[in-house]
């Protein structure tokens, strides 16, 4: 009976150990699930509060990964045409913006010739105004002399 009692004792301890391990595993699972849920909610709140920060952070992380991991020859071969297309598109966009800006400036008459013509016209207007003012002052002075005599 001692052997049976010993076997029953061992079996009971084994069962208790399995139950304890199951309880601990279940508790750890629930705890991890709650932490993951909390982290997901915190991340969603952060994204809603600062979406630009997420974009900047993602770009920074991408740049860091790109700087740390060397590119293979295969990547260089595959990405070179894309880089050329992006570069060509950027140059075309800059040229289009420059041309559109130049057109707007020309419509406003702010070309070198237009500015010179405007300055000349302004100067002629000032000279004409000064001449008219001088003539008016002379007439007024003559009138004053006539009425005083």
Backbone as a printed PyTorch tensor [residue, N CA C, xyz], in Angstrom:
tensor([[[  0.7930,  -1.1770,   0.0000],
         [  0.0000,   0.0000,   0.0000],
         [  0.8400,   1.2480,   0.0000]],

        [[  1.9770,   1.0920,   0.4600],
         [  2.8620,   2.2320,   0.5140],
         [  3.1710,   2.6920,  -0.8960]],

        [[  3.3780,   1.7270,  -1.7870],
         [  3.6510,   2.0920,  -3.1690],
         [  2.4380,   2.7590,  -3.8040]],

        [[  1.2400,   2.2320,  -3.5000],
         [  0.0260,   2.8420,  -4.0370],
         [ -0.1730,   4.2480,  -3.4680]],

        [[  0.0940,   4.3750,  -2.1670],
         [ -0.0370,   5.6750,  -1.5330],
         [  0.9740,   6.6510,  -2.1280]],

        [[  2.1630,   6.1630,  -2.3740],
         [  3.2180,   6.9920,  -2.9630],
         [  2.8380,   7.3910,  -4.3920]],

        [[  2.3000,   6.4210,  -5.1720],
         [  1.8740,   6.7140,  -6.5370],
         [  0.7210,   7.7210,  -6.5370]],

        [[ -0.2080,   7.5810,  -5.6330],
         [ -1.3400,   8.4950,  -5.5420],
         [ -0.8460,   9.8800,  -5.1560]],

        [[  0.1070,   9.9260,  -4.2440],
         [  0.6960,  11.1900,  -3.8210],
         [  1.3960,  11.8800,  -4.9940]],

        [[  2.1480,  11.1150,  -5.7410],
         [  2.8740,  11.6480,  -6.8890],
         [  1.8830,  12.1130,  -7.9490]],

        [[  0.8680,  11.2940,  -8.1620],
         [ -0.1520,  11.6420,  -9.1410],
         [ -0.8750,  12.9320,  -8.7260]],

        [[ -1.1880,  13.0750,  -7.4500],
         [ -1.8580,  14.2790,  -6.9410],
         [ -0.9850,  15.5030,  -7.0950]],

        [[  0.3030,  15.3660,  -6.7840],
         [  1.2140,  16.5000,  -6.9380],
         [  1.3750,  16.8740,  -8.4210]],

        [[  1.4190,  15.8650,  -9.2570],
         [  1.5350,  16.1100, -10.6930],
         [  0.2920,  16.8420, -11.1940]],

        [[ -0.8800,  16.3980, -10.7750],
         [ -2.1290,  17.0360, -11.1690],
         [ -2.1650,  18.4800, -10.6590]],

        [[ -1.7440,  18.6820,  -9.4070],
         [ -1.7020,  20.0400,  -8.8500],
         [ -0.7430,  20.9160,  -9.6560]],

        [[  0.4020,  20.3600, -10.0400],
         [  1.3830,  21.1020, -10.8390],
         [  0.8230,  21.4890, -12.1960]],

        [[  0.1100,  20.5450, -12.8220],
         [ -0.4900,  20.8100, -14.1260],
         [ -1.5690,  21.8880, -13.9860]],

        [[ -2.3860,  21.7710, -12.9460],
         [ -3.4310,  22.7790, -12.7120],
         [ -2.8170,  24.1560, -12.4680]],

        [[ -1.7670,  24.1990, -11.6690],
         [ -1.0940,  25.4650, -11.3790],
         [ -0.4960,  26.0490, -12.6550]],

        [[  0.1530,  25.2120, -13.4560],
         [  0.7500,  25.6790, -14.7090],
         [ -0.3350,  26.1870, -15.6550]],

        [[ -1.4730,  25.4850, -15.7090],
         [ -2.5790,  25.8980, -16.5630],
         [ -3.1250,  27.2550, -16.1060]],

        [[ -3.2960,  27.4220, -14.7950],
         [ -3.7880,  28.6880, -14.2580],
         [ -2.8160,  29.8280, -14.5720]],

        [[ -1.5330,  29.5600, -14.3860],
         [ -0.5280,  30.5980, -14.6640],
         [ -0.4980,  30.9500, -16.1450]],

        [[ -0.6050,  29.9370, -17.0050],
         [ -0.6080,  30.1860, -18.4440],
         [ -1.8470,  30.9850, -18.8480]],

        [[ -2.9850,  30.6360, -18.2720],
         [ -4.2150,  31.3570, -18.5630],
         [ -4.1220,  32.7990, -18.0940]],

        [[ -3.5840,  32.9930, -16.9040],
         [ -3.4090,  34.3500, -16.3700],
         [ -2.4410,  35.1500, -17.2470]],

        [[ -1.3310,  34.5280, -17.6620],
         [ -0.3510,  35.2070, -18.5120],
         [ -0.9720,  35.5690, -19.8580]],

        [[ -1.7860,  34.6740, -20.4080],
         [ -2.4570,  34.9400, -21.6740],
         [ -3.3980,  36.1290, -21.5430]],

        [[ -4.2220,  36.1200, -20.5050],
         [ -5.1680,  37.2240, -20.2830],
         [ -4.4230,  38.5460, -20.0760]],

        [[ -3.3560,  38.4930, -19.2990],
         [ -2.5720,  39.6990, -19.0360],
         [ -1.9540,  40.2330, -20.3310]],

        [[ -1.3970,  39.3460, -21.1430],
         [ -0.7930,  39.7560, -22.4190],
         [ -1.8560,  40.3000, -23.3610]],

        [[ -3.0350,  39.6890, -23.3450],
         [ -4.1230,  40.1550, -24.2070],
         [ -4.5680,  41.5620, -23.8040]],

        [[ -4.6690,  41.8040, -22.5080],
         [ -5.0570,  43.1380, -22.0300],
         [ -3.9830,  44.1690, -22.3670]],

        [[ -2.7180,  43.8060, -22.1870],
         [ -1.6350,  44.7360, -22.5160],
         [ -1.6070,  45.0450, -24.0030]],

        [[ -1.8260,  44.0430, -24.8410],
         [ -1.8520,  44.2620, -26.2860],
         [ -3.0230,  45.1600, -26.6680]],

        [[ -4.1710,  44.9350, -26.0510],
         [ -5.3360,  45.7730, -26.3170],
         [ -5.0800,  47.2130, -25.8800]],

        [[ -4.4850,  47.3790, -24.6880],
         [ -4.1560,  48.7230, -24.1950],
         [ -3.1590,  49.4090, -25.1190]],

        [[ -2.1630,  48.6650, -25.5860],
         [ -1.1660,  49.2380, -26.4950],
         [ -1.8040,  49.6380, -27.8170]],

        [[ -2.7270,  48.8230, -28.3040],
         [ -3.4150,  49.1560, -29.5620],
         [ -4.2420,  50.4250, -29.4010]],

        [[ -4.9400,  50.5520, -28.2730],
         [ -5.7300,  51.7700, -28.0250],
         [ -4.8260,  52.9890, -27.8930]],

        [[ -3.7130,  52.8480, -27.1770],
         [ -2.7840,  53.9710, -27.0170],
         [ -2.2000,  54.3780, -28.3670]],

        [[ -1.8780,  53.4120, -29.1880],
         [ -1.3320,  53.7080, -30.5120],
         [ -2.3790,  54.4170, -31.3740]],

        [[ -3.6130,  53.9440, -31.3350],
         [ -4.6820,  54.5850, -32.1130],
         [ -4.8950,  56.0190, -31.6400]],

        [[ -4.8660,  56.2450, -30.3320],
         [ -5.0330,  57.6030, -29.8130],
         [ -3.8770,  58.4990, -30.2500]],

        [[ -2.6620,  57.9600, -30.2320],
         [ -1.4950,  58.7340, -30.6520],
         [ -1.5980,  59.0930, -32.1290]],

        [[ -2.0160,  58.1560, -32.9360],
         [ -2.1590,  58.4020, -34.3710],
         [ -3.2250,  59.4650, -34.6220]],

        [[ -4.3370,  59.3780, -33.9010],
         [ -5.4030,  60.3710, -34.0760],
         [ -4.9500,  61.7480, -33.6130]],

        [[ -4.1750,  61.7860, -32.5320],
         [ -3.7400,  63.0720, -31.9790],
         [ -2.6430,  63.7110, -32.8170]],

        [[ -1.7780,  62.9060, -33.4350],
         [ -0.6320,  63.4580, -34.1460],
         [ -0.3130,  62.6140, -35.3900]],

        [[ -1.1420,  62.6780, -36.4270],
         [ -0.8780,  61.8640, -37.6140],
         [  0.3920,  62.2860, -38.3420]],

        [[  0.7170,  63.5750, -38.3110],
         [  1.9300,  64.0410, -38.9750],
         [  3.1710,  63.4530, -38.2990]],

        [[  3.1220,  63.3450, -36.9840],
         [  4.2370,  62.7410, -36.2480],
         [  4.4540,  61.3040, -36.6740]],

        [[  3.3650,  60.5980, -36.9260],
         [  3.4750,  59.2170, -37.3840],
         [  4.1520,  59.1520, -38.7500]],

        [[  3.7660,  60.0480, -39.6460],
         [  4.3640,  60.0700, -40.9860],
         [  5.8550,  60.3850, -40.8880]],

        [[  6.1880,  61.4080, -40.0870],
         [  7.5920,  61.7890, -39.9250],
         [  8.3720,  60.6450, -39.2850]],

        [[  7.7770,  60.0280, -38.2660],
         [  8.4410,  58.8980, -37.6160],
         [  8.6480,  57.7360, -38.5780]],

        [[  7.6470,  57.4700, -39.3950],
         [  7.7740,  56.3890, -40.3830],
         [  8.8580,  56.6780, -41.4010]],

        [[  8.9260,  57.9370, -41.8530],
         [  9.9850,  58.3140, -42.7970],
         [ 11.3540,  58.1960, -42.1510]],

        [[ 11.4570,  58.6320, -40.8950],
         [ 12.7370,  58.5490, -40.1880],
         [ 13.1500,  57.0930, -40.0070]],

        [[ 12.1900,  56.2600, -39.6300],
         [ 12.4910,  54.8380, -39.4540],
         [ 12.9050,  54.2170, -40.7880]],

        [[ 12.2090,  54.5660, -41.8500],
         [ 12.5750,  54.0470, -43.1750],
         [ 13.9590,  54.4870, -43.5940]],

        [[ 14.2850,  55.7560, -43.3270],
         [ 15.6190,  56.2650, -43.6690],
         [ 16.6860,  55.5490, -42.8520]],

        [[ 16.3820,  55.3140, -41.5780],
         [ 17.3420,  54.6150, -40.7160],
         [ 17.5820,  53.1950, -41.2070]],

        [[ 16.5060,  52.5030, -41.5220],
         [ 16.6370,  51.1320, -42.0240],
         [ 17.3980,  51.1300, -43.3480]],

        [[ 17.0930,  52.0900, -44.2130],
         [ 17.7750,  52.1650, -45.5090],
         [ 19.2630,  52.4600, -45.3250]],

        [[ 19.6000,  53.2550, -44.3230],
         [ 21.0040,  53.5890, -44.0920],
         [ 21.7680,  52.4200, -43.4860]],

        [[ 21.0830,  51.6210, -42.6750],
         [ 21.7600,  50.5260, -41.9720],
         [ 21.9180,  49.2970, -42.8550]],

        [[ 20.9110,  48.9980, -43.6350],
         [ 20.9420,  47.7930, -44.4550],
         [ 21.4800,  48.1520, -45.8380]],

        [[ 22.5930,  47.5880, -46.2250],
         [ 23.1570,  47.9160, -47.5430],
         [ 22.2800,  47.3590, -48.6700]],

        [[ 22.2560,  48.1170, -49.7570],
         [ 21.4710,  47.6700, -50.9060],
         [ 22.2610,  46.6330, -51.6960]],

        [[ 21.5420,  45.6690, -52.1940],
         [ 22.1750,  44.6510, -53.0290],
         [ 22.2540,  45.1740, -54.4610]],

        [[ 23.0370,  44.5120, -55.2590],
         [ 23.1520,  44.8940, -56.6640],
         [ 21.8050,  44.7480, -57.3570]],

        [[ 21.0530,  43.7430, -56.9590],
         [ 19.7240,  43.5170, -57.5510],
         [ 18.8060,  44.7090, -57.2530]],

        [[ 18.8300,  45.2070, -56.0020],
         [ 18.0190,  46.3680, -55.6530],
         [ 18.4580,  47.5920, -56.4530]],

        [[ 19.7620,  47.7640, -56.5880],
         [ 20.2700,  48.8950, -57.3650],
         [ 19.7840,  48.8100, -58.8060]],

        [[ 19.8500,  47.6180, -59.3720],
         [ 19.4020,  47.4290, -60.7510],
         [ 17.9070,  47.6970, -60.8960]],

        [[ 17.1220,  47.2730, -59.9000],
         [ 15.6780,  47.4500, -59.9740],
         [ 15.2580,  48.8920, -59.6800]],

        [[ 15.9520,  49.5660, -58.7670],
         [ 15.5350,  50.8960, -58.3350],
         [ 16.1180,  52.0340, -59.1700]],

        [[ 17.1660,  51.7790, -59.9200],
         [ 17.7870,  52.8370, -60.7290],
         [ 16.7860,  53.4710, -61.7020]],

        [[ 16.0020,  52.6890, -62.4480],
         [ 15.0290,  53.3160, -63.3490],
         [ 13.9800,  54.1430, -62.5910]],

        [[ 13.5770,  53.6760, -61.4340],
         [ 12.5990,  54.4160, -60.6410],
         [ 13.2020,  55.7490, -60.2000]],

        [[ 14.4510,  55.7180, -59.7640],
         [ 15.1290,  56.9470, -59.3550],
         [ 15.2390,  57.9370, -60.5010]],

        [[ 15.5530,  57.4350, -61.6860],
         [ 15.6420,  58.3190, -62.8550],
         [ 14.2760,  58.9220, -63.1850]],

        [[ 13.2150,  58.1210, -63.0750],
         [ 11.8680,  58.6260, -63.3610],
         [ 11.4610,  59.6830, -62.3320]],

        [[ 11.7550,  59.4230, -61.0590],
         [ 11.4120,  60.3920, -60.0070],
         [ 12.1860,  61.6870, -60.2210]],

        [[ 13.4570,  61.5600, -60.5520],
         [ 14.2900,  62.7380, -60.7910],
         [ 13.7740,  63.5280, -61.9930]],

        [[ 13.4360,  62.8370, -63.0630],
         [ 12.9170,  63.5060, -64.2570],
         [ 11.5820,  64.1900, -63.9530]],

        [[ 10.7340,  63.5330, -63.1750],
         [  9.4420,  64.1260, -62.8220],
         [  9.6450,  65.3640, -61.9560]],

        [[ 10.6000,  65.3050, -61.0260],
         [ 10.8710,  66.4690, -60.1700],
         [ 11.3950,  67.6290, -61.0030]],

        [[ 12.3070,  67.3520, -61.9350],
         [ 12.8380,  68.4130, -62.7930],
         [ 11.7320,  69.0140, -63.6690]],

        [[ 10.8410,  68.1680, -64.1810],
         [  9.7290,  68.6690, -65.0020],
         [  8.7900,  69.5350, -64.1610]],

        [[  8.5530,  69.1360, -62.9160],
         [  7.6810,  69.9240, -62.0360],
         [  8.3000,  71.2800, -61.7370]],

        [[  9.6010,  71.3030, -61.4860],
         [ 10.2930,  72.5690, -61.2150],
         [ 10.2340,  73.4690, -62.4440]],

        [[ 10.4680,  72.8980, -63.6200],
         [ 10.4350,  73.6830, -64.8520],
         [  9.0270,  74.2380, -65.1030]],

        [[  8.0000,  73.4250, -64.8660],
         [  6.6200,  73.8810, -65.0620],
         [  6.2820,  75.0030, -64.0810]],

        [[  6.6990,  74.8550, -62.8380],
         [  6.4340,  75.9020, -61.8380],
         [  7.1590,  77.1860, -62.2000]],

        [[  8.3870,  77.0530, -62.6660],
         [  9.1760,  78.2290, -63.0630],
         [  8.5000,  78.9470, -64.2310]],

        [[  8.0520,  78.1880, -65.2090],
         [  7.4040,  78.7710, -66.3810],
         [  6.0750,  79.4320, -66.0080]],

        [[  5.3020,  78.7790, -65.1410],
         [  4.0310,  79.3590, -64.7050],
         [  4.2750,  80.6520, -63.9300]],

        [[  5.2710,  80.6540, -63.0810],
         [  5.6110,  81.8630, -62.3340],
         [  6.0580,  82.9820, -63.2510]],

        [[  6.8610,  82.6430, -64.2240],
         [  7.3330,  83.6400, -65.1980],
         [  6.1500,  84.2220, -65.9650]],

        [[  5.1920,  83.3760, -66.3440],
         [  4.0080,  83.8480, -67.0600],
         [  3.1800,  84.8030, -66.2000]],

        [[  3.0170,  84.4810, -64.9320],
         [  2.2620,  85.3580, -64.0330],
         [  2.9600,  86.7010, -63.8820]],

        [[  4.2560,  86.6850, -63.7500],
         [  5.0230,  87.9290, -63.5990],
         [  4.9080,  88.7760, -64.8620]],

        [[  4.9610,  88.1410, -66.0270],
         [  4.8290,  88.8800, -67.2860],
         [  3.4390,  89.4990, -67.4180]],

        [[  2.4010,  88.7660, -66.9750],
         [  1.0410,  89.3170, -67.0410],
         [  0.9000,  90.5430, -66.1450]],

        [[  1.6360,  90.5850, -65.0660],
         [  1.5930,  91.7440, -64.1710],
         [  2.4480,  92.8950, -64.6860]],

        [[  3.1740,  92.6630, -65.7820],
         [  4.0200,  93.7030, -66.3550],
         [  5.3210,  93.8990, -65.5950]],

        [[  5.7610,  92.8760, -64.9040],
         [  6.9840,  92.9850, -64.1130],
         [  8.1990,  92.4120, -64.8400]],

        [[  8.2130,  92.5700, -66.1560],
         [  9.3750,  92.1550, -66.9300],
         [ 10.3940,  93.2920, -66.8880]],

        [[ 11.6410,  93.0370, -67.2470],
         [ 12.6210,  94.1420, -67.2700],
         [ 12.1630,  95.3040, -68.1560]],

        [[ 11.6550,  95.0080, -69.3380],
         [ 11.1690,  96.0680, -70.2300],
         [  9.9340,  96.7440, -69.6460]],

        [[  9.0400,  95.9620, -69.0760],
         [  7.8350,  96.5190, -68.4830],
         [  8.1640,  97.4040, -67.2910]],

        [[  9.1180,  96.9800, -66.4670],
         [  9.5190,  97.7890, -65.3120],
         [ 10.1500,  99.1010, -65.7830]],

        [[ 10.9750,  99.0500, -66.8170],
         [ 11.6040, 100.2540, -67.3630],
         [ 10.5330, 101.2000, -67.9090]],

        [[  9.5550, 100.6400, -68.6470],
         [  8.4710, 101.4630, -69.1970],
         [  7.6400, 102.0940, -68.0780]],

        [[  7.3720, 101.3050, -67.0270],
         [  6.6040, 101.8460, -65.9100],
         [  7.3800, 102.9420, -65.1940]],

        [[  8.6820, 102.7640, -65.0100],
         [  9.5050, 103.7850, -64.3640],
         [  9.5360, 105.0530, -65.2210]],

        [[  9.6700, 104.8920, -66.5340],
         [  9.6860, 106.0440, -67.4460],
         [  8.3600, 106.7810, -67.3920]],

        [[  7.2670, 106.0290, -67.4200],
         [  5.9450, 106.6310, -67.3560],
         [  5.7420, 107.3510, -66.0270]],

        [[  6.1970, 106.7390, -64.9360],
         [  6.0900, 107.3670, -63.6260],
         [  6.9030, 108.6570, -63.5780]],

        [[  8.1220, 108.6160, -64.1150],
         [  8.9770, 109.8090, -64.1250],
         [  8.3330, 110.9220, -64.9550]],

        [[  7.8060, 110.5550, -66.1290],
         [  7.1310, 111.5570, -66.9690],
         [  5.9230, 112.1510, -66.2510]],

        [[  5.1900, 111.3120, -65.5240],
         [  4.0430, 111.7980, -64.7580],
         [  4.4690, 112.7550, -63.6610]],

        [[  5.5750, 112.4490, -62.9820],
         [  6.0850, 113.3320, -61.9250],
         [  6.5370, 114.6560, -62.5220]],

        [[  7.2470, 114.6070, -63.6570],
         [  7.7140, 115.8340, -64.3260],
         [  6.5110, 116.6680, -64.7530]],

        [[  5.5040, 116.0400, -65.3360],
         [  4.3090, 116.7530, -65.7840],
         [  3.5800, 117.3700, -64.5890]],

        [[  3.4630, 116.6060, -63.4910],
         [  2.7980, 117.1320, -62.2930],
         [  3.5740, 118.3190, -61.7280]],

        [[  4.9120, 118.2120, -61.7200],
         [  5.7350, 119.3150, -61.2140],
         [  5.5820, 120.5460, -62.1050]],

        [[  5.5580, 120.3280, -63.4160],
         [  5.3990, 121.4490, -64.3520],
         [  4.0330, 122.1040, -64.1630]],

        [[  2.9910, 121.2940, -64.0510],
         [  1.6390, 121.8440, -63.8310],
         [  1.5650, 122.5960, -62.5060]],

        [[  2.1940, 122.0340, -61.4720],
         [  2.1850, 122.7020, -60.1700],
         [  2.9420, 124.0230, -60.2500]],

        [[  4.0740, 124.0230, -60.9500],
         [  4.8540, 125.2610, -61.1230],
         [  4.0730, 126.3120, -61.8850]],

        [[  3.4000, 125.8930, -62.9660],
         [  2.6060, 126.8230, -63.7690],
         [  1.4490, 127.3760, -62.9430]],

        [[  0.8130, 126.5150, -62.1650],
         [ -0.2950, 126.9690, -61.3200],
         [  0.1970, 127.9380, -60.2620]],

        [[  1.3600, 127.6540, -59.6880],
         [  1.9300, 128.5550, -58.6800],
         [  2.2680, 129.9070, -59.3070]],

        [[  2.8120, 129.8920, -60.5310],
         [  3.1500, 131.1490, -61.2210],
         [  1.8910, 131.9420, -61.5040]],

        [[  0.8320, 131.2850, -61.9910],
         [ -0.4400, 131.9740, -62.2560],
         [ -1.0090, 132.5690, -60.9810]],

        [[ -0.9680, 131.7870, -59.9140],
         [ -1.5060, 132.2860, -58.6400],
         [ -0.7090, 133.4800, -58.1340]],

        [[  0.6110, 133.4050, -58.3360],
         [  1.4500, 134.5410, -57.9160],
         [  1.1410, 135.7800, -58.7320]],

        [[  0.9620, 135.6430, -60.0430],
         [  0.6210, 136.7790, -60.8990],
         [ -0.7150, 137.3650, -60.4700]],

        [[ -1.6930, 136.4900, -60.2170],
         [ -3.0240, 136.9480, -59.7870],
         [ -2.9120, 137.7090, -58.4850]],

        [[ -2.0930, 137.2340, -57.5690],
         [ -1.9240, 137.8740, -56.2820],
         [ -1.2910, 139.2510, -56.4480]],

        [[ -0.2970, 139.3140, -57.3650],
         [  0.3610, 140.6180, -57.6160],
         [ -0.6320, 141.6000, -58.2310]],

        [[ -1.4760, 141.1370, -59.1720],
         [ -2.4630, 141.9910, -59.8460],
         [ -3.4820, 142.5110, -58.8380]],

        [[ -3.9720, 141.6280, -57.9550],
         [ -4.9750, 142.0610, -56.9970],
         [ -4.3810, 142.9380, -55.9090]],

        [[ -3.1370, 142.8090, -55.6270],
         [ -2.4980, 143.6280, -54.6060],
         [ -2.1960, 145.0150, -55.1460]],

        [[ -2.0400, 145.1870, -56.4620],
         [ -1.6900, 146.4880, -57.0050],
         [ -2.8400, 147.3740, -57.1490]]])
